[in-house]
């Protein structure tokens, strides 16, 4: 008799906890496919730039640089074939590649070059002179 009262008490305790416990409600998810790209290579890993303008896709022997603004693969960076992980450090603009098989780490500085249309504008010096623009944005 004592055992059945104990079992009955445990049953009611579990029932009360179940009734008083908060219920989780799952809402629906709305999603839209923005774009699908055929890479023609097997992707091993991906990383995105901090500004969200580029996606770096690691493949065997190369890193594909996908430009979101252009909607295409804008560049390819050749690398050794044994790298299998990639990450992007935005503060320093570097790609960090690692290889688990050869136990190596490679850091690649990424600098973005932009064409500036100057046709019809006045200029001084040779027409095909290289130009470097330095940005100082850490004033404190």
Secondary structure, DSSP 8 states (H G I E B T S, - for coil): -HHHHHHHHHHHHHHHHHHHS------------------SS-EEEEEE-TTSSEEEEEETTEEEEEETTTTEEEEEEE--TT--EEEEETTTTEEEEEETTTTEEEEEE---------TTS---S-TT------------
